[in-house]
Amino acid sequence: MSARLNSTQNSPAWNAAAPIVGSVIALIWLMTQSAIADGECRFSPQRPVTLKTMGPCEFNPDLLSFAGDAAQQAACLTTKVLKFGQLGVRNELPAGFAKRVGQPLDLPPREALHALLRDFGLDQAFGPALSEPVSSARDNDPLSPFVQYFVMHDTSSPNFTRRDFPPDIDHDPGINALARYVCSNKIERAHVFINRSGEVLFAHDFEMPWRATKFEMATNFASTLKGLFVHVELIQPRRSEPSHGWLNDFQAPTPGFSAAQYERLALVYIVASRRAGRWLIPAFHAVIDEGIYDKHDDPQNFEFATFDENLEKLLERLKNPPSKQGAHIP
């Protein structure tokens, strides 16, 4: 959920005070994380945004859809996100992905998917609702379109500022603690969180309409887009980029995500699509918010080809489920 910082943080006065300010903010951050882990979450209110354009993928408010067919939308919405939130070239979807997206083609049977979830230890989280519907736009208006988009984020936290990353970020308990993102008042930022060890927090059911981008919350839409997007956060620590002052989170690790994260992300994508009845259109947070002041820059260093490879492997497994005694799901 990383955001750009404005230019005042690069002034000489700011940089002179930055080490002290950084220490204070680090202390506040630790206190806040403790409070969050122990109870309610409190997020700073966001400044209202009024869009001047409908973004690079040309959202149509009347159709509640970005421009083009599902494959064209997916290619645009997964444009590579570069450092500082800049966008690279439009994604070229793998042939199999392009053929399936937006369609029910090759969606696995629920019984096979439930068996696979059990093999990953996620049947209790996702299994009971496999036959349940997903959210719909206009805050679950039954006459509005169901979920269309599967939005991928990175948490951009914890932020190590000028410190080095720990030697093993994929298994470091301080980085991968999912409890940091749990809210007793049930206002977690996303539907799903996936840490670098492959553990999953299912914070909001896919039937729950939720918003996690500035675009969705723009004044242009009111609550029209609430329920049109599913949101998944991938834990990714950050560091400060020295050329942009002390307090920023522009420097992401390489590789950006672990093998376990890509595998679980592919599995969550299958679950959400199975429940929606068609393959959801993937999207990146930074692409959706492109053009908005103080936009976010995530997910950084995301490799779509690796995500697709994991998806294909899981679909192959689903054709021959490793668990033969899956519970019957109507």
C-alpha positions as CSV (number, residue, x, y, z in Angstrom):
1,M,0.0,0.0,0.0
2,S,3.0,2.3,-0.4
3,A,2.4,5.9,-1.4
4,R,4.5,8.6,-3.0
5,L,5.8,11.3,-0.7
6,N,5.6,14.9,-1.7
7,S,8.7,17.0,-2.6
8,T,9.0,18.9,0.8
9,Q,10.7,15.8,2.2
10,N,13.7,16.4,0.0
11,S,14.5,19.9,1.3
12,P,17.8,20.6,3.2
13,A,16.0,21.5,6.4
14,W,14.0,18.3,6.3
15,N,17.1,16.1,5.6
16,A,19.0,17.7,8.5
17,A,16.2,16.7,10.9
18,A,15.4,13.4,9.3
19,P,17.4,11.1,11.6
20,I,15.7,12.4,14.7
21,V,12.3,12.5,13.0
22,G,12.9,9.0,11.7
23,S,13.6,7.6,15.2
24,V,10.5,9.2,16.6
25,I,8.4,7.9,13.8
26,A,9.9,4.4,14.2
27,L,9.0,4.5,17.9
28,I,5.4,5.6,17.1
29,W,5.2,2.9,14.4
30,L,6.2,0.2,16.9
31,M,3.6,1.5,19.4
32,T,1.0,1.6,16.7
33,Q,1.7,-1.9,15.6
34,S,1.4,-3.2,19.1
35,A,-2.0,-1.4,19.5
36,I,-3.1,-2.8,16.2
37,A,-2.1,-6.3,17.2
38,D,-4.0,-6.0,20.4
39,G,-7.2,-4.5,19.2
40,E,-8.9,-2.0,17.0
41,C,-7.3,-0.5,13.9
42,R,-7.5,3.2,13.2
43,F,-6.5,4.5,9.8
44,S,-6.0,8.2,8.9
45,P,-8.8,9.6,6.8
46,Q,-7.9,10.0,3.2
47,R,-8.3,13.3,1.4
48,P,-11.3,13.1,-1.0
49,V,-10.2,12.5,-4.6
50,T,-12.1,13.8,-7.7
51,L,-10.8,12.1,-10.8
52,K,-10.0,14.2,-13.9
53,T,-9.6,11.1,-16.1
54,M,-10.7,7.5,-15.9
55,G,-7.1,6.3,-15.9
56,P,-4.8,4.7,-18.5
57,C,-7.1,1.7,-18.8
58,E,-10.1,4.0,-19.5
59,F,-12.8,3.0,-17.0
60,N,-16.4,3.4,-18.2
61,P,-18.6,4.4,-15.3
62,D,-21.8,3.4,-17.2
63,L,-20.6,-0.1,-17.9
64,L,-18.6,-0.4,-14.7
65,S,-15.7,-1.8,-16.8
66,F,-12.4,-0.8,-18.2
67,A,-11.9,-0.6,-21.9
68,G,-11.7,-3.6,-24.1
69,D,-12.5,-7.3,-23.6
70,A,-11.3,-9.2,-20.5
71,A,-7.9,-10.0,-22.0
72,Q,-7.3,-6.4,-23.1
73,Q,-8.3,-5.1,-19.7
74,A,-6.0,-7.6,-17.9
75,A,-3.1,-6.7,-20.1
76,C,-3.5,-3.0,-19.3
77,L,-4.3,-3.4,-15.6
78,T,-1.2,-5.5,-15.1
79,T,1.2,-3.1,-16.7
80,K,4.6,-3.4,-15.0
81,V,4.9,-1.1,-12.0
82,L,8.3,0.4,-11.7
83,K,10.1,2.2,-8.9
84,F,8.3,5.4,-7.7
85,G,5.0,4.1,-9.1
86,Q,6.0,4.8,-12.7
87,L,4.4,2.4,-15.2
88,G,6.4,0.3,-17.7
89,V,5.1,-1.3,-20.9
90,R,1.7,-3.0,-21.1
91,N,1.8,-6.7,-20.1
92,E,1.7,-9.3,-22.7
93,L,-0.5,-12.1,-21.3
94,P,0.5,-15.7,-21.6
95,A,-1.7,-17.4,-24.2
96,G,-3.5,-19.7,-21.8
97,F,-4.3,-16.9,-19.4
98,A,-5.6,-14.6,-22.2
99,K,-7.9,-17.4,-23.4
100,R,-9.4,-18.0,-20.0
101,V,-9.7,-14.6,-18.3
102,G,-13.2,-13.3,-18.1
103,Q,-14.6,-16.8,-19.0
104,P,-15.6,-19.9,-17.0
105,L,-13.2,-22.0,-19.2
106,D,-11.2,-24.5,-17.1
107,L,-12.7,-23.5,-13.7
108,P,-12.1,-26.5,-11.4
109,P,-14.8,-28.5,-9.8
110,R,-15.5,-27.4,-6.2
111,E,-14.7,-30.9,-4.8
112,A,-11.3,-30.9,-6.4
113,L,-10.6,-27.4,-5.2
114,H,-11.7,-28.2,-1.7
115,A,-9.3,-31.2,-1.7
116,L,-6.4,-29.0,-2.9
117,L,-7.2,-26.4,-0.2
118,R,-7.0,-29.1,2.4
119,D,-3.6,-30.1,1.1
120,F,-2.4,-26.5,1.7
121,G,-4.1,-26.3,5.1
122,L,-6.5,-23.7,3.9
123,D,-9.8,-25.7,3.7
124,Q,-11.1,-24.2,6.9
125,A,-10.5,-20.7,5.7
126,F,-11.8,-20.9,2.1
127,G,-13.6,-24.3,1.9
128,P,-16.9,-23.5,3.7
129,A,-17.8,-20.7,1.4
130,L,-16.8,-22.2,-2.0
131,S,-20.5,-22.4,-3.0
132,E,-21.3,-18.9,-1.8
133,P,-21.6,-15.9,-4.1
134,V,-19.2,-13.0,-4.3
135,S,-19.9,-9.3,-3.8
136,S,-21.5,-7.1,-6.3
137,A,-21.1,-3.4,-7.2
138,R,-23.0,-0.5,-5.6
139,D,-22.3,-2.0,-2.2
140,N,-23.8,-5.4,-2.9
141,D,-26.8,-4.2,-5.0
142,P,-28.2,-7.5,-6.3
143,L,-29.0,-5.9,-9.6
144,S,-25.4,-4.8,-10.2
145,P,-22.4,-6.7,-11.7
146,F,-20.6,-9.2,-9.5
147,V,-16.9,-8.8,-8.7
148,Q,-14.9,-8.3,-11.9
149,Y,-11.4,-7.5,-10.7
150,F,-8.7,-9.2,-8.6
151,V,-6.4,-6.4,-7.4
152,M,-2.9,-7.2,-6.2
153,H,-1.1,-5.0,-3.7
154,D,2.0,-5.1,-1.6
155,T,2.0,-4.0,2.0
156,S,5.2,-1.9,1.7
157,S,5.8,-2.8,5.4
158,P,7.5,-3.1,7.6
159,N,9.7,-0.2,6.6
160,F,13.4,-0.6,7.5
161,T,14.2,3.0,6.4
162,R,18.1,3.1,6.1
163,R,18.6,-0.3,7.8
164,D,19.5,-3.4,5.8
165,F,16.8,-6.1,5.3
166,P,17.3,-9.1,7.5
167,P,19.2,-12.0,5.8
168,D,16.1,-14.1,5.3
169,I,13.1,-11.9,4.7
170,D,10.9,-14.9,3.6
171,H,11.0,-16.4,7.1
172,D,11.8,-13.5,9.4
173,P,9.0,-13.4,12.0
174,G,9.0,-9.7,12.4
175,I,8.3,-9.2,8.7
176,N,5.8,-12.0,8.3
177,A,3.6,-11.6,11.3
178,L,0.1,-11.6,9.9
179,A,-1.2,-10.4,13.3
180,R,0.0,-7.0,12.4
181,Y,-2.8,-6.7,9.8
182,V,-5.7,-8.2,12.0
183,C,-8.3,-5.7,13.2
184,S,-10.7,-6.5,16.0
185,N,-13.0,-4.0,14.6
186,K,-12.9,-5.8,11.2
187,I,-11.6,-3.0,9.0
188,E,-8.6,-4.8,7.6
189,R,-7.3,-3.1,4.4
190,A,-7.9,-6.1,2.1
191,H,-9.8,-9.3,1.7
192,V,-6.7,-11.5,1.9
193,F,-3.1,-11.1,3.2
194,I,-0.3,-13.5,2.2
195,N,3.0,-13.4,3.9
196,R,6.3,-14.5,2.5
197,S,6.2,-17.9,4.1
198,G,2.9,-18.6,2.4
199,E,0.6,-18.2,5.4
200,V,-2.7,-16.6,4.6
201,L,-5.1,-14.3,6.5
202,F,-8.6,-14.3,5.1
203,A,-9.8,-11.0,6.6
204,H,-13.0,-10.4,4.6
205,D,-15.1,-12.9,2.8
206,F,-15.3,-12.3,-1.0
207,E,-19.0,-11.6,-0.4
208,M,-18.0,-8.5,1.6
209,P,-17.9,-5.4,-0.6
210,W,-14.6,-3.6,0.1
211,R,-12.5,-0.7,-1.3
212,A,-8.7,-0.4,-1.1
213,T,-7.7,2.0,-3.8
214,K,-8.2,5.8,-4.1
215,F,-9.8,5.2,-7.5
216,E,-12.7,3.2,-6.0
217,M,-13.2,5.9,-3.3
218,A,-13.2,8.9,-5.7
219,T,-16.0,11.3,-5.3
220,N,-17.0,10.6,-8.9
221,F,-18.4,7.2,-7.9
222,A,-19.8,7.5,-4.4
223,S,-20.3,3.8,-3.4
224,T,-20.8,2.6,-7.0
225,L,-17.5,0.7,-7.2
226,K,-17.8,-0.8,-3.7
227,G,-18.0,-4.6,-4.3
228,L,-16.6,-4.6,-7.9
229,F,-13.0,-5.4,-6.8
230,V,-11.4,-8.2,-4.6
231,H,-8.2,-7.1,-2.9
232,V,-5.1,-9.1,-2.0
233,E,-2.1,-7.8,0.0
234,L,1.3,-9.5,-0.4
235,I,3.7,-8.8,2.5
236,Q,6.7,-7.0,1.2
237,P,9.2,-5.0,3.4
238,R,10.6,-1.8,2.1
239,R,13.6,0.5,2.7
240,S,14.2,4.2,2.0
241,E,15.5,5.3,-1.3
242,P,18.5,7.6,-0.3
243,S,18.0,9.9,-3.3
244,H,14.5,10.8,-2.0
245,G,15.2,11.8,1.6
246,W,15.0,9.8,4.8
247,L,11.3,9.0,5.2
248,N,10.1,7.0,2.2
249,D,9.5,3.4,1.3
250,F,10.5,3.3,-2.3
251,Q,13.1,0.6,-2.2
252,A,11.7,-2.9,-2.5
253,P,13.6,-6.3,-2.3
254,T,14.6,-8.3,-5.3
255,P,12.9,-10.6,-5.9
256,G,9.8,-8.8,-4.8
257,F,7.9,-11.9,-3.6
258,S,8.7,-15.4,-2.5
259,A,7.9,-18.7,-4.3
260,A,5.4,-19.5,-1.6
261,Q,3.6,-16.1,-2.1
262,Y,3.2,-16.7,-5.8
263,E,1.8,-20.2,-5.2
264,R,-0.7,-19.1,-2.6
265,L,-1.7,-16.0,-4.6
266,A,-2.5,-18.3,-7.6
267,L,-4.6,-20.5,-5.2
268,V,-6.5,-17.5,-3.9
269,Y,-7.1,-16.3,-7.5
270,I,-8.6,-19.7,-8.3
271,V,-10.8,-19.7,-5.2
272,A,-12.1,-16.2,-5.9
273,S,-12.7,-16.9,-9.6
274,R,-14.4,-20.2,-8.8
275,R,-16.8,-18.4,-6.6
276,A,-17.4,-15.7,-9.2
277,G,-18.1,-18.3,-11.9
278,R,-15.4,-16.9,-14.3
279,W,-11.8,-16.0,-14.2
280,L,-11.4,-12.6,-12.6
281,I,-9.5,-9.8,-14.3
282,P,-6.2,-9.3,-12.5
283,A,-5.1,-5.7,-11.8
284,F,-2.3,-3.9,-10.0
285,H,-3.0,-1.2,-7.4
286,A,-0.6,1.4,-8.9
287,V,-2.2,1.0,-12.4
288,I,-5.7,1.6,-11.1
289,D,-4.6,4.7,-9.2
290,E,-2.4,6.1,-12.0
291,G,-2.9,9.8,-12.4
292,I,-4.0,10.4,-8.8
293,Y,-1.9,12.6,-6.5
294,D,0.1,10.7,-4.0
295,K,-0.7,7.5,-5.7
296,H,0.6,4.1,-4.5
297,D,3.5,2.3,-6.1
298,D,2.6,-1.4,-5.5
299,P,3.1,-4.2,-6.2
300,Q,6.9,-3.7,-6.8
301,N,9.0,-6.3,-8.6
302,F,5.9,-8.4,-9.4
303,E,6.6,-11.0,-12.1
304,F,3.4,-11.9,-13.9
305,A,5.0,-14.8,-15.7
306,T,5.8,-16.4,-12.3
307,F,2.3,-15.9,-11.1
308,D,1.0,-17.6,-14.3
309,E,3.4,-20.5,-14.0
310,N,2.1,-21.2,-10.5
311,L,-1.5,-20.9,-11.7
312,E,-0.8,-23.4,-14.5
313,K,0.8,-25.9,-12.0
314,L,-2.2,-25.7,-9.7
315,L,-4.7,-26.2,-12.5
316,E,-2.7,-29.3,-13.5
317,R,-2.9,-30.6,-10.0
318,L,-6.6,-29.9,-9.9
319,K,-7.1,-32.2,-12.8
320,N,-5.6,-35.0,-10.7
321,P,-6.3,-34.0,-7.1
322,P,-3.6,-35.3,-4.7
323,S,-6.3,-35.9,-2.1
324,K,-8.9,-38.4,-3.3
325,Q,-11.3,-38.2,-0.4
326,G,-12.5,-34.6,-0.7
327,A,-15.7,-33.6,1.1
328,H,-18.7,-33.4,-1.1
329,I,-19.6,-29.8,-1.9
330,P,-22.9,-29.2,-3.8
